[in-house]
Structure formats: structure tokens, C-alpha cells
């Protein structure tokens, strides 16, 4: 999956889409991250959600985070 990054909200939405595409629940993913579901929900909802957070989640889903810089 590829998209033009706009903000962290969009990044979280794309992660949630991957969950759906892979038939994973947030509860299942939280368990694979050794988190309780409430902690995972809090992670997705935090204002300063980072690329490091995304990388950790994507790694648990067996995805790599790839960042490309493209000239406008």
C-alpha cells in the first residue's frame, strides 16, 4: 500500500485499513504487541503518534514501513 502522507490521523486510518485487509482485530494485534486492547486503543489515539509507533505496529503485522521522498 502506498499513499501521500498528510498527517498522523491519516497514518492511523491507513493502519486500521490494513487491519481490515488482513482480517485482524485490534484485540488480536494488541495481543501480538503484548498490550491489553485498551493500551493499543490509547496508542492509536495519542496526539503525538509517531513513525516509531507505526513501525512497531506494522512490524507486528509483518509489514515494513517504507518512506520515500518524491519531488512535487
PDB file of N, H, CA, C and O in Angstrom:
ATOM      1  N   UNK A   1       0.839  -1.161   0.000  1.00  0.00           N
ATOM      2  CA  UNK A   1       0.000   0.000   0.000  1.00  0.00           C
ATOM      3  C   UNK A   1       0.891   1.234   0.000  1.00  0.00           C
ATOM      4  O   UNK A   1       1.935   1.272   0.652  1.00  0.00           O
ATOM      5  N   UNK A   2       0.462   2.220  -0.733  1.00  0.00           N
ATOM      6  H   UNK A   2      -0.385   2.189  -1.263  1.00  0.00           H
ATOM      7  CA  UNK A   2       1.225   3.455  -0.822  1.00  0.00           C
ATOM      8  C   UNK A   2       0.250   4.634  -0.752  1.00  0.00           C
ATOM      9  O   UNK A   2      -0.861   4.558  -1.278  1.00  0.00           O
ATOM     10  N   UNK A   3       0.666   5.709  -0.109  1.00  0.00           N
ATOM     11  H   UNK A   3       1.569   5.770   0.318  1.00  0.00           H
ATOM     12  CA  UNK A   3      -0.162   6.901  -0.039  1.00  0.00           C
ATOM     13  C   UNK A   3       0.726   8.108   0.208  1.00  0.00           C
ATOM     14  O   UNK A   3       1.855   7.978   0.682  1.00  0.00           O
ATOM     15  N   UNK A   4       0.205   9.282  -0.118  1.00  0.00           N
ATOM     16  H   UNK A   4      -0.712   9.387  -0.503  1.00  0.00           H
ATOM     17  CA  UNK A   4       0.905  10.534   0.146  1.00  0.00           C
ATOM     18  C   UNK A   4       0.569  10.942   1.583  1.00  0.00           C
ATOM     19  O   UNK A   4      -0.592  11.181   1.915  1.00  0.00           O
ATOM     20  N   UNK A   5       1.596  11.017   2.427  1.00  0.00           N
ATOM     21  H   UNK A   5       2.539  10.823   2.158  1.00  0.00           H
ATOM     22  CA  UNK A   5       1.401  11.355   3.845  1.00  0.00           C
ATOM     23  C   UNK A   5       0.894  12.779   3.989  1.00  0.00           C
ATOM     24  O   UNK A   5       1.441  13.713   3.403  1.00  0.00           O
ATOM     25  N   UNK A   6      -0.171  12.929   4.787  1.00  0.00           N
ATOM     26  H   UNK A   6      -0.615  12.170   5.264  1.00  0.00           H
ATOM     27  CA  UNK A   6      -0.712  14.253   5.080  1.00  0.00           C
ATOM     28  C   UNK A   6      -0.585  14.592   6.563  1.00  0.00           C
ATOM     29  O   UNK A   6      -0.143  15.683   6.925  1.00  0.00           O
ATOM     30  N   UNK A   7      -0.976  13.649   7.412  1.00  0.00           N
ATOM     31  H   UNK A   7      -1.335  12.763   7.118  1.00  0.00           H
ATOM     32  CA  UNK A   7      -0.871  13.866   8.854  1.00  0.00           C
ATOM     33  C   UNK A   7      -0.981  12.529   9.582  1.00  0.00           C
ATOM     34  O   UNK A   7      -1.224  11.490   8.967  1.00  0.00           O
ATOM     35  N   UNK A   8      -0.797  12.572  10.896  1.00  0.00           N
ATOM     36  H   UNK A   8      -0.599  13.416  11.395  1.00  0.00           H
ATOM     37  CA  UNK A   8      -0.820  11.341  11.687  1.00  0.00           C
ATOM     38  C   UNK A   8      -2.186  10.675  11.702  1.00  0.00           C
ATOM     39  O   UNK A   8      -2.282   9.451  11.797  1.00  0.00           O
ATOM     40  N   UNK A   9      -3.244  11.474  11.608  1.00  0.00           N
ATOM     41  H   UNK A   9      -3.166  12.468  11.531  1.00  0.00           H
ATOM     42  CA  UNK A   9      -4.587  10.897  11.562  1.00  0.00           C
ATOM     43  C   UNK A   9      -4.719   9.984  10.354  1.00  0.00           C
ATOM     44  O   UNK A   9      -5.271   8.888  10.454  1.00  0.00           O
ATOM     45  N   UNK A  10      -4.219  10.432   9.227  1.00  0.00           N
ATOM     46  H   UNK A  10      -3.771  11.322   9.146  1.00  0.00           H
ATOM     47  CA  UNK A  10      -4.257   9.623   8.013  1.00  0.00           C
ATOM     48  C   UNK A  10      -3.435   8.348   8.193  1.00  0.00           C
ATOM     49  O   UNK A  10      -3.844   7.277   7.744  1.00  0.00           O
ATOM     50  N   UNK A  11      -2.297   8.457   8.837  1.00  0.00           N
ATOM     51  H   UNK A  11      -1.965   9.327   9.202  1.00  0.00           H
ATOM     52  CA  UNK A  11      -1.439   7.295   9.079  1.00  0.00           C
ATOM     53  C   UNK A  11      -2.180   6.244   9.911  1.00  0.00           C
ATOM     54  O   UNK A  11      -2.093   5.050   9.623  1.00  0.00           O
ATOM     55  N   UNK A  12      -2.890   6.675  10.917  1.00  0.00           N
ATOM     56  H   UNK A  12      -2.961   7.644  11.151  1.00  0.00           H
ATOM     57  CA  UNK A  12      -3.665   5.763  11.763  1.00  0.00           C
ATOM     58  C   UNK A  12      -4.797   5.121  10.966  1.00  0.00           C
ATOM     59  O   UNK A  12      -5.061   3.928  11.114  1.00  0.00           O
ATOM     60  N   UNK A  13      -5.464   5.906  10.123  1.00  0.00           N
ATOM     61  H   UNK A  13      -5.248   6.875  10.002  1.00  0.00           H
ATOM     62  CA  UNK A  13      -6.533   5.364   9.271  1.00  0.00           C
ATOM     63  C   UNK A  13      -5.980   4.282   8.352  1.00  0.00           C
ATOM     64  O   UNK A  13      -6.616   3.244   8.168  1.00  0.00           O
ATOM     65  N   UNK A  14      -4.812   4.510   7.778  1.00  0.00           N
ATOM     66  H   UNK A  14      -4.296   5.353   7.927  1.00  0.00           H
ATOM     67  CA  UNK A  14      -4.208   3.518   6.883  1.00  0.00           C
ATOM     68  C   UNK A  14      -3.843   2.239   7.640  1.00  0.00           C
ATOM     69  O   UNK A  14      -3.980   1.142   7.100  1.00  0.00           O
ATOM     70  N   UNK A  15      -3.386   2.370   8.867  1.00  0.00           N
ATOM     71  H   UNK A  15      -3.275   3.262   9.306  1.00  0.00           H
ATOM     72  CA  UNK A  15      -3.086   1.188   9.686  1.00  0.00           C
ATOM     73  C   UNK A  15      -4.371   0.414   9.968  1.00  0.00           C
ATOM     74  O   UNK A  15      -4.380  -0.816   9.915  1.00  0.00           O
ATOM     75  N   UNK A  16      -5.455   1.131  10.268  1.00  0.00           N
ATOM     76  H   UNK A  16      -5.448   2.130  10.311  1.00  0.00           H
ATOM     77  CA  UNK A  16      -6.738   0.466  10.513  1.00  0.00           C
ATOM     78  C   UNK A  16      -7.231  -0.245   9.256  1.00  0.00           C
ATOM     79  O   UNK A  16      -7.827  -1.318   9.347  1.00  0.00           O
ATOM     80  N   UNK A  17      -6.988   0.343   8.080  1.00  0.00           N
ATOM     81  H   UNK A  17      -6.504   1.215   8.006  1.00  0.00           H
ATOM     82  CA  UNK A  17      -7.353  -0.319   6.821  1.00  0.00           C
ATOM     83  C   UNK A  17      -6.581  -1.625   6.665  1.00  0.00           C
ATOM     84  O   UNK A  17      -7.137  -2.633   6.228  1.00  0.00           O
ATOM     85  N   UNK A  18      -5.308  -1.602   7.023  1.00  0.00           N
ATOM     86  H   UNK A  18      -4.857  -0.784   7.378  1.00  0.00           H
ATOM     87  CA  UNK A  18      -4.505  -2.827   6.947  1.00  0.00           C
ATOM     88  C   UNK A  18      -5.049  -3.901   7.882  1.00  0.00           C
ATOM     89  O   UNK A  18      -5.051  -5.083   7.541  1.00  0.00           O
ATOM     90  N   UNK A  19      -5.504  -3.494   9.048  1.00  0.00           N
ATOM     91  H   UNK A  19      -5.502  -2.534   9.325  1.00  0.00           H
ATOM     92  CA  UNK A  19      -6.121  -4.451   9.972  1.00  0.00           C
ATOM     93  C   UNK A  19      -7.305  -5.137   9.297  1.00  0.00           C
ATOM     94  O   UNK A  19      -7.432  -6.360   9.348  1.00  0.00           O
ATOM     95  N   UNK A  20      -8.167  -4.350   8.669  1.00  0.00           N
ATOM     96  H   UNK A  20      -8.065  -3.356   8.628  1.00  0.00           H
ATOM     97  CA  UNK A  20      -9.328  -4.910   7.978  1.00  0.00           C
ATOM     98  C   UNK A  20      -8.907  -5.805   6.823  1.00  0.00           C
ATOM     99  O   UNK A  20      -9.435  -6.905   6.659  1.00  0.00           O
ATOM    100  N   UNK A  21      -7.957  -5.335   6.024  1.00  0.00           N
ATOM    101  H   UNK A  21      -7.528  -4.441   6.157  1.00  0.00           H
ATOM    102  CA  UNK A  21      -7.488  -6.108   4.866  1.00  0.00           C
ATOM    103  C   UNK A  21      -6.898  -7.451   5.276  1.00  0.00           C
ATOM    104  O   UNK A  21      -6.949  -8.419   4.516  1.00  0.00           O
ATOM    105  N   UNK A  22      -6.336  -7.505   6.484  1.00  0.00           N
ATOM    106  H   UNK A  22      -6.294  -6.719   7.101  1.00  0.00           H
ATOM    107  CA  UNK A  22      -5.698  -8.730   6.969  1.00  0.00           C
ATOM    108  C   UNK A  22      -6.578  -9.506   7.953  1.00  0.00           C
ATOM    109  O   UNK A  22      -6.121 -10.440   8.612  1.00  0.00           O
ATOM    110  N   UNK A  23      -7.849  -9.099   8.036  1.00  0.00           N
ATOM    111  H   UNK A  23      -8.220  -8.340   7.501  1.00  0.00           H
ATOM    112  CA  UNK A  23      -8.808  -9.764   8.932  1.00  0.00           C
ATOM    113  C   UNK A  23      -8.285  -9.890  10.361  1.00  0.00           C
ATOM    114  O   UNK A  23      -8.446 -10.925  11.008  1.00  0.00           O
ATOM    115  N   UNK A  24      -7.659  -8.823  10.834  1.00  0.00           N
ATOM    116  H   UNK A  24      -7.528  -7.983  10.308  1.00  0.00           H
ATOM    117  CA  UNK A  24      -7.144  -8.776  12.205  1.00  0.00           C
ATOM    118  C   UNK A  24      -7.984  -7.805  13.026  1.00  0.00           C
ATOM    119  O   UNK A  24      -8.372  -6.742  12.541  1.00  0.00           O
ATOM    120  N   UNK A  25      -8.253  -8.170  14.243  1.00  0.00           N
ATOM    121  H   UNK A  25      -7.937  -9.034  14.636  1.00  0.00           H
ATOM    122  CA  UNK A  25      -8.933  -7.240  15.143  1.00  0.00           C
ATOM    123  C   UNK A  25      -7.874  -6.457  15.917  1.00  0.00           C
ATOM    124  O   UNK A  25      -6.720  -6.875  16.012  1.00  0.00           O
ATOM    125  N   UNK A  26      -8.284  -5.325  16.462  1.00  0.00           N
ATOM    126  H   UNK A  26      -9.222  -4.985  16.384  1.00  0.00           H
ATOM    127  CA  UNK A  26      -7.359  -4.558  17.290  1.00  0.00           C
ATOM    128  C   UNK A  26      -6.954  -5.376  18.511  1.00  0.00           C
ATOM    129  O   UNK A  26      -5.828  -5.258  18.995  1.00  0.00           O
ATOM    130  N   UNK A  27      -7.865  -6.198  19.006  1.00  0.00           N
ATOM    131  H   UNK A  27      -8.780  -6.294  18.613  1.00  0.00           H
ATOM    132  CA  UNK A  27      -7.574  -7.052  20.159  1.00  0.00           C
ATOM    133  C   UNK A  27      -6.473  -8.053  19.822  1.00  0.00           C
ATOM    134  O   UNK A  27      -5.563  -8.267  20.622  1.00  0.00           O
ATOM    135  N   UNK A  28      -6.552  -8.672  18.631  1.00  0.00           N
ATOM    136  H   UNK A  28      -7.292  -8.497  17.981  1.00  0.00           H
ATOM    137  CA  UNK A  28      -5.533  -9.640  18.212  1.00  0.00           C
ATOM    138  C   UNK A  28      -4.178  -8.966  18.041  1.00  0.00           C
ATOM    139  O   UNK A  28      -3.148  -9.494  18.461  1.00  0.00           O
ATOM    140  N   UNK A  29      -4.198  -7.791  17.416  1.00  0.00           N
ATOM    141  H   UNK A  29      -5.035  -7.363  17.075  1.00  0.00           H
ATOM    142  CA  UNK A  29      -2.939  -7.081  17.202  1.00  0.00           C
ATOM    143  C   UNK A  29      -2.346  -6.622  18.535  1.00  0.00           C
ATOM    144  O   UNK A  29      -1.134  -6.693  18.736  1.00  0.00           O
ATOM    145  N   UNK A  30      -3.189  -6.159  19.427  1.00  0.00           N
ATOM    146  H   UNK A  30      -4.174  -6.101  19.263  1.00  0.00           H
ATOM    147  CA  UNK A  30      -2.714  -5.756  20.756  1.00  0.00           C
ATOM    148  C   UNK A  30      -2.022  -6.928  21.444  1.00  0.00           C
ATOM    149  O   UNK A  30      -0.969  -6.757  22.058  1.00  0.00           O
ATOM    150  N   UNK A  31      -2.608  -8.106  21.343  1.00  0.00           N
ATOM    151  H   UNK A  31      -3.463  -8.244  20.844  1.00  0.00           H
ATOM    152  CA  UNK A  31      -2.010  -9.297  21.966  1.00  0.00           C
ATOM    153  C   UNK A  31      -0.647  -9.602  21.366  1.00  0.00           C
ATOM    154  O   UNK A  31       0.274  -9.984  22.087  1.00  0.00           O
ATOM    155  N   UNK A  32      -0.507  -9.437  20.051  1.00  0.00           N
ATOM    156  H   UNK A  32      -1.256  -9.127  19.465  1.00  0.00           H
ATOM    157  CA  UNK A  32       0.788  -9.713  19.421  1.00  0.00           C
ATOM    158  C   UNK A  32       1.839  -8.674  19.802  1.00  0.00           C
ATOM    159  O   UNK A  32       3.038  -8.918  19.668  1.00  0.00           O
ATOM    160  N   UNK A  33       1.386  -7.520  20.275  1.00  0.00           N
ATOM    161  H   UNK A  33       0.412  -7.322  20.384  1.00  0.00           H
ATOM    162  CA  UNK A  33       2.292  -6.468  20.750  1.00  0.00           C
ATOM    163  C   UNK A  33       2.488  -6.537  22.267  1.00  0.00           C
ATOM    164  O   UNK A  33       3.113  -5.657  22.858  1.00  0.00           O
ATOM    165  N   UNK A  34       1.952  -7.587  22.888  1.00  0.00           N
ATOM    166  H   UNK A  34       1.444  -8.302  22.408  1.00  0.00           H
ATOM    167  CA  UNK A  34       1.995  -7.740  24.350  1.00  0.00           C
ATOM    168  C   UNK A  34       1.368  -6.549  25.066  1.00  0.00           C
ATOM    169  O   UNK A  34       1.891  -6.053  26.063  1.00  0.00           O
ATOM    170  N   UNK A  35       0.229  -6.103  24.529  1.00  0.00           N
ATOM    171  H   UNK A  35      -0.196  -6.505  23.718  1.00  0.00           H
ATOM    172  CA  UNK A  35      -0.516  -4.989  25.113  1.00  0.00           C
ATOM    173  C   UNK A  35      -1.936  -5.447  25.400  1.00  0.00           C
ATOM    174  O   UNK A  35      -2.437  -6.377  24.767  1.00  0.00           O
ATOM    175  N   UNK A  36      -2.574  -4.798  26.343  1.00  0.00           N
ATOM    176  H   UNK A  36      -2.167  -4.042  26.857  1.00  0.00           H
ATOM    177  CA  UNK A  36      -4.010  -5.006  26.513  1.00  0.00           C
ATOM    178  C   UNK A  36      -4.706  -4.150  25.453  1.00  0.00           C
ATOM    179  O   UNK A  36      -4.151  -3.138  25.025  1.00  0.00           O
ATOM    180  N   UNK A  37      -5.908  -4.538  25.023  1.00  0.00           N
ATOM    181  H   UNK A  37      -6.358  -5.361  25.371  1.00  0.00           H
ATOM    182  CA  UNK A  37      -6.598  -3.774  23.973  1.00  0.00           C
ATOM    183  C   UNK A  37      -6.750  -2.287  24.288  1.00  0.00           C
ATOM    184  O   UNK A  37      -6.667  -1.452  23.388  1.00  0.00           O
ATOM    185  N   UNK A  38      -6.972  -1.954  25.554  1.00  0.00           N
ATOM    186  H   UNK A  38      -7.040  -2.633  26.286  1.00  0.00           H
ATOM    187  CA  UNK A  38      -7.133  -0.547  25.935  1.00  0.00           C
ATOM    188  C   UNK A  38      -5.854   0.245  25.677  1.00  0.00           C
ATOM    189  O   UNK A  38      -5.917   1.399  25.253  1.00  0.00           O
ATOM    190  N   UNK A  39      -4.705  -0.358  25.928  1.00  0.00           N
ATOM    191  H   UNK A  39      -4.654  -1.295  26.273  1.00  0.00           H
ATOM    192  CA  UNK A  39      -3.428   0.326  25.686  1.00  0.00           C
ATOM    193  C   UNK A  39      -3.211   0.537  24.194  1.00  0.00           C
ATOM    194  O   UNK A  39      -2.678   1.566  23.779  1.00  0.00           O
ATOM    195  N   UNK A  40      -3.627  -0.442  23.385  1.00  0.00           N
ATOM    196  H   UNK A  40      -4.060  -1.277  23.722  1.00  0.00           H
ATOM    197  CA  UNK A  40      -3.484  -0.305  21.935  1.00  0.00           C
ATOM    198  C   UNK A  40      -4.384   0.817  21.419  1.00  0.00           C
ATOM    199  O   UNK A  40      -3.962   1.623  20.590  1.00  0.00           O
ATOM    200  N   UNK A  41      -5.616   0.867  21.908  1.00  0.00           N
ATOM    201  H   UNK A  41      -5.958   0.212  22.582  1.00  0.00           H
ATOM    202  CA  UNK A  41      -6.539   1.936  21.513  1.00  0.00           C
ATOM    203  C   UNK A  41      -5.969   3.295  21.908  1.00  0.00           C
ATOM    204  O   UNK A  41      -6.062   4.259  21.148  1.00  0.00           O
ATOM    205  N   UNK A  42      -5.382   3.366  23.093  1.00  0.00           N
ATOM    206  H   UNK A  42      -5.306   2.583  23.711  1.00  0.00           H
ATOM    207  CA  UNK A  42      -4.766   4.616  23.561  1.00  0.00           C
ATOM    208  C   UNK A  42      -3.588   4.999  22.664  1.00  0.00           C
ATOM    209  O   UNK A  42      -3.399   6.177  22.360  1.00  0.00           O
ATOM    210  N   UNK A  43      -2.799   4.015  22.241  1.00  0.00           N
ATOM    211  H   UNK A  43      -2.952   3.058  22.488  1.00  0.00           H
ATOM    212  CA  UNK A  43      -1.665   4.267  21.349  1.00  0.00           C
ATOM    213  C   UNK A  43      -2.143   4.875  20.034  1.00  0.00           C
ATOM    214  O   UNK A  43      -1.567   5.850  19.552  1.00  0.00           O
ATOM    215  N   UNK A  44      -3.202   4.296  19.450  1.00  0.00           N
ATOM    216  H   UNK A  44      -3.670   3.503  19.842  1.00  0.00           H
ATOM    217  CA  UNK A  44      -3.726   4.821  18.188  1.00  0.00           C
ATOM    218  C   UNK A  44      -4.334   6.210  18.347  1.00  0.00           C
ATOM    219  O   UNK A  44      -4.373   6.984  17.391  1.00  0.00           O
ATOM    220  N   UNK A  45      -4.806   6.524  19.541  1.00  0.00           N
ATOM    221  H   UNK A  45      -4.774   5.895  20.317  1.00  0.00           H
ATOM    222  CA  UNK A  45      -5.471   7.798  19.755  1.00  0.00           C
ATOM    223  C   UNK A  45      -4.585   8.926  20.232  1.00  0.00           C
ATOM    224  O   UNK A  45      -5.045  10.058  20.374  1.00  0.00           O
ATOM    225  N   UNK A  46      -3.307   8.631  20.485  1.00  0.00           N
ATOM    226  H   UNK A  46      -2.932   7.711  20.370  1.00  0.00           H
ATOM    227  CA  UNK A  46      -2.467   9.695  21.044  1.00  0.00           C
ATOM    228  C   UNK A  46      -2.134  10.755  19.994  1.00  0.00           C
ATOM    229  O   UNK A  46      -1.945  10.449  18.816  1.00  0.00           O
ATOM    230  N   UNK A  47      -2.068  12.001  20.446  1.00  0.00           N
ATOM    231  H   UNK A  47      -2.221  12.250  21.403  1.00  0.00           H
ATOM    232  CA  UNK A  47      -1.841  13.125  19.535  1.00  0.00           C
ATOM    233  C   UNK A  47      -0.473  13.085  18.874  1.00  0.00           C
ATOM    234  O   UNK A  47      -0.326  13.501  17.725  1.00  0.00           O
ATOM    235  N   UNK A  48       0.516  12.593  19.582  1.00  0.00           N
ATOM    236  H   UNK A  48       0.396  12.254  20.516  1.00  0.00           H
ATOM    237  CA  UNK A  48       1.871  12.573  19.034  1.00  0.00           C
ATOM    238  C   UNK A  48       2.249  11.174  18.533  1.00  0.00           C
ATOM    239  O   UNK A  48       3.375  10.717  18.734  1.00  0.00           O
ATOM    240  N   UNK A  49       1.289  10.496  17.875  1.00  0.00           N
ATOM    241  H   UNK A  49       0.374  10.867  17.712  1.00  0.00           H
ATOM    242  CA  UNK A  49       1.553   9.195  17.258  1.00  0.00           C
ATOM    243  C   UNK A  49       2.740   9.366  16.316  1.00  0.00           C
ATOM    244  O   UNK A  49       2.744  10.261  15.471  1.00  0.00           O
ATOM    245  N   UNK A  50       3.735   8.513  16.460  1.00  0.00           N
ATOM    246  H   UNK A  50       3.732   7.785  17.146  1.00  0.00           H
ATOM    247  CA  UNK A  50       4.988   8.704  15.722  1.00  0.00           C
ATOM    248  C   UNK A  50       5.208   7.616  14.680  1.00  0.00           C
ATOM    249  O   UNK A  50       4.515   6.599  14.660  1.00  0.00           O
ATOM    250  N   UNK A  51       6.183   7.854  13.822  1.00  0.00           N
ATOM    251  H   UNK A  51       6.746   8.680  13.839  1.00  0.00           H
ATOM    252  CA  UNK A  51       6.567   6.828  12.854  1.00  0.00           C
ATOM    253  C   UNK A  51       7.122   5.607  13.587  1.00  0.00           C
ATOM    254  O   UNK A  51       7.002   4.483  13.099  1.00  0.00           O
ATOM    255  N   UNK A  52       7.723   5.818  14.747  1.00  0.00           N
ATOM    256  H   UNK A  52       7.821   6.731  15.144  1.00  0.00           H
ATOM    257  CA  UNK A  52       8.215   4.691  15.555  1.00  0.00           C
ATOM    258  C   UNK A  52       7.044   3.836  16.042  1.00  0.00           C
ATOM    259  O   UNK A  52       7.125   2.608  16.051  1.00  0.00           O
ATOM    260  N   UNK A  53       5.953   4.498  16.447  1.00  0.00           N
ATOM    261  H   UNK A  53       5.888   5.496  16.440  1.00  0.00           H
ATOM    262  CA  UNK A  53       4.738   3.761  16.829  1.00  0.00           C
ATOM    263  C   UNK A  53       4.212   2.964  15.638  1.00  0.00           C
ATOM    264  O   UNK A  53       3.871   1.788  15.765  1.00  0.00           O
ATOM    265  N   UNK A  54       4.151   3.621  14.482  1.00  0.00           N
ATOM    266  H   UNK A  54       4.427   4.577  14.379  1.00  0.00           H
ATOM    267  CA  UNK A  54       3.663   2.955  13.269  1.00  0.00           C
ATOM    268  C   UNK A  54       4.546   1.770  12.915  1.00  0.00           C
ATOM    269  O   UNK A  54       4.051   0.703  12.553  1.00  0.00           O
ATOM    270  N   UNK A  55       5.854   1.959  13.022  1.00  0.00           N
ATOM    271  H   UNK A  55       6.257   2.826  13.316  1.00  0.00           H
ATOM    272  CA  UNK A  55       6.795   0.884  12.695  1.00  0.00           C
ATOM    273  C   UNK A  55       6.577  -0.326  13.596  1.00  0.00           C
ATOM    274  O   UNK A  55       6.599  -1.463  13.127  1.00  0.00           O
ATOM    275  N   UNK A  56       6.368  -0.085  14.882  1.00  0.00           N
ATOM    276  H   UNK A  56       6.351   0.839  15.263  1.00  0.00           H
ATOM    277  CA  UNK A  56       6.147  -1.166  15.841  1.00  0.00           C
ATOM    278  C   UNK A  56       4.872  -1.946  15.495  1.00  0.00           C
ATOM    279  O   UNK A  56       4.865  -3.177  15.517  1.00  0.00           O
ATOM    280  N   UNK A  57       3.805  -1.224  15.178  1.00  0.00           N
ATOM    281  H   UNK A  57       3.811  -0.224  15.159  1.00  0.00           H
ATOM    282  CA  UNK A  57       2.536  -1.859  14.820  1.00  0.00           C
ATOM    283  C   UNK A  57       2.671  -2.627  13.512  1.00  0.00           C
ATOM    284  O   UNK A  57       2.243  -3.777  13.412  1.00  0.00           O
ATOM    285  N   UNK A  58       3.268  -1.984  12.509  1.00  0.00           N
ATOM    286  H   UNK A  58       3.615  -1.050  12.590  1.00  0.00           H
ATOM    287  CA  UNK A  58       3.417  -2.631  11.201  1.00  0.00           C
ATOM    288  C   UNK A  58       4.310  -3.857  11.285  1.00  0.00           C
ATOM    289  O   UNK A  58       4.061  -4.852  10.604  1.00  0.00           O
ATOM    290  N   UNK A  59       5.332  -3.799  12.100  1.00  0.00           N
ATOM    291  H   UNK A  59       5.534  -2.990  12.653  1.00  0.00           H
ATOM    292  CA  UNK A  59       6.212  -4.950  12.284  1.00  0.00           C
ATOM    293  C   UNK A  59       5.433  -6.143  12.841  1.00  0.00           C
ATOM    294  O   UNK A  59       5.642  -7.279  12.417  1.00  0.00           O
ATOM    295  N   UNK A  60       4.540  -5.879  13.785  1.00  0.00           N
ATOM    296  H   UNK A  60       4.370  -4.956  14.130  1.00  0.00           H
ATOM    297  CA  UNK A  60       3.716  -6.947  14.359  1.00  0.00           C
ATOM    298  C   UNK A  60       2.774  -7.544  13.316  1.00  0.00           C
ATOM    299  O   UNK A  60       2.362  -8.698  13.431  1.00  0.00           O
ATOM    300  N   UNK A  61       2.434  -6.743  12.290  1.00  0.00           N
ATOM    301  H   UNK A  61       2.769  -5.805  12.197  1.00  0.00           H
ATOM    302  CA  UNK A  61       1.567  -7.216  11.211  1.00  0.00           C
ATOM    303  C   UNK A  61       2.375  -7.795  10.050  1.00  0.00           C
ATOM    304  O   UNK A  61       1.818  -8.187   9.025  1.00  0.00           O
ATOM    305  N   UNK A  62       3.694  -7.842  10.227  1.00  0.00           N
ATOM    306  H   UNK A  62       4.147  -7.523  11.060  1.00  0.00           H
ATOM    307  CA  UNK A  62       4.631  -8.340   9.221  1.00  0.00           C
ATOM    308  C   UNK A  62       4.680  -7.459   7.970  1.00  0.00           C
ATOM    309  O   UNK A  62       4.734  -7.945   6.840  1.00  0.00           O
ATOM    310  N   UNK A  63       4.658  -6.147   8.215  1.00  0.00           N
ATOM    311  H   UNK A  63       4.613  -5.752   9.132  1.00  0.00           H
ATOM    312  CA  UNK A  63       4.842  -5.148   7.166  1.00  0.00           C
ATOM    313  C   UNK A  63       6.069  -4.318   7.513  1.00  0.00           C
ATOM    314  O   UNK A  63       6.419  -4.169   8.684  1.00  0.00           O
ATOM    315  N   UNK A  64       6.715  -3.782   6.490  1.00  0.00           N
ATOM    316  H   UNK A  64       6.431  -3.904   5.539  1.00  0.00           H
ATOM    317  CA  UNK A  64       7.795  -2.821   6.678  1.00  0.00           C
ATOM    318  C   UNK A  64       7.241  -1.427   6.459  1.00  0.00           C
ATOM    319  O   UNK A  64       6.309  -1.238   5.678  1.00  0.00           O
ATOM    320  N   UNK A  65       7.811  -0.458   7.141  1.00  0.00           N
ATOM    321  H   UNK A  65       8.568  -0.612   7.776  1.00  0.00           H
ATOM    322  CA  UNK A  65       7.476   0.939   6.914  1.00  0.00           C
ATOM    323  C   UNK A  65       8.526   1.493   5.968  1.00  0.00           C
ATOM    324  O   UNK A  65       9.716   1.507   6.283  1.00  0.00           O
ATOM    325  N   UNK A  66       8.078   1.949   4.810  1.00  0.00           N
ATOM    326  H   UNK A  66       7.111   1.938   4.554  1.00  0.00           H
ATOM    327  CA  UNK A  66       8.985   2.491   3.803  1.00  0.00           C
ATOM    328  C   UNK A  66       8.634   3.956   3.589  1.00  0.00           C
ATOM    329  O   UNK A  66       7.466   4.300   3.407  1.00  0.00           O
ATOM    330  N   UNK A  67       9.641   4.812   3.610  1.00  0.00           N
ATOM    331  H   UNK A  67      10.590   4.532   3.758  1.00  0.00           H
ATOM    332  CA  UNK A  67       9.417   6.243   3.412  1.00  0.00           C
ATOM    333  C   UNK A  67      10.199   6.687   2.183  1.00  0.00           C
ATOM    334  O   UNK A  67      11.414   6.509   2.104  1.00  0.00           O
ATOM    335  N   UNK A  68       9.487   7.262   1.237  1.00  0.00           N
ATOM    336  H   UNK A  68       8.500   7.406   1.301  1.00  0.00           H
ATOM    337  CA  UNK A  68      10.112   7.782   0.018  1.00  0.00           C
ATOM    338  C   UNK A  68       9.901   9.288  -0.036  1.00  0.00           C
ATOM    339  O   UNK A  68       8.830   9.783   0.315  1.00  0.00           O
ATOM    340  N   UNK A  69      10.900  10.000  -0.464  1.00  0.00           N
ATOM    341  H   UNK A  69      11.770   9.598  -0.749  1.00  0.00           H
ATOM    342  CA  UNK A  69      10.768  11.429  -0.702  1.00  0.00           C
ATOM    343  C   UNK A  69      10.636  11.628  -2.203  1.00  0.00           C
ATOM    344  O   UNK A  69      11.505  11.222  -2.975  1.00  0.00           O
ATOM    345  N   UNK A  70       9.527  12.264  -2.610  1.00  0.00           N
ATOM    346  H   UNK A  70       8.821  12.594  -1.983  1.00  0.00           H
ATOM    347  CA  UNK A  70       9.230  12.438  -4.027  1.00  0.00           C
ATOM    348  C   UNK A  70       9.095  13.929  -4.306  1.00  0.00           C
ATOM    349  O   UNK A  70       8.343  14.634  -3.632  1.00  0.00           O
ATOM    350  N   UNK A  71       9.829  14.397  -5.302  1.00  0.00           N
ATOM    351  H   UNK A  71      10.440  13.825  -5.849  1.00  0.00           H
ATOM    352  CA  UNK A  71       9.753  15.814  -5.665  1.00  0.00           C
ATOM    353  C   UNK A  71       8.369  16.129  -6.216  1.00  0.00           C
ATOM    354  O   UNK A  71       7.804  15.358  -6.991  1.00  0.00           O
ATOM    355  N   UNK A  72       7.832  17.275  -5.803  1.00  0.00           N
ATOM    356  H   UNK A  72       8.292  17.902  -5.174  1.00  0.00           H
ATOM    357  CA  UNK A  72       6.499  17.701  -6.265  1.00  0.00           C
ATOM    358  C   UNK A  72       6.526  18.065  -7.721  1.00  0.00           C
ATOM    359  O   UNK A  72       5.498  18.445  -8.281  1.00  0.00           O
TER     360      UNK A  72
END
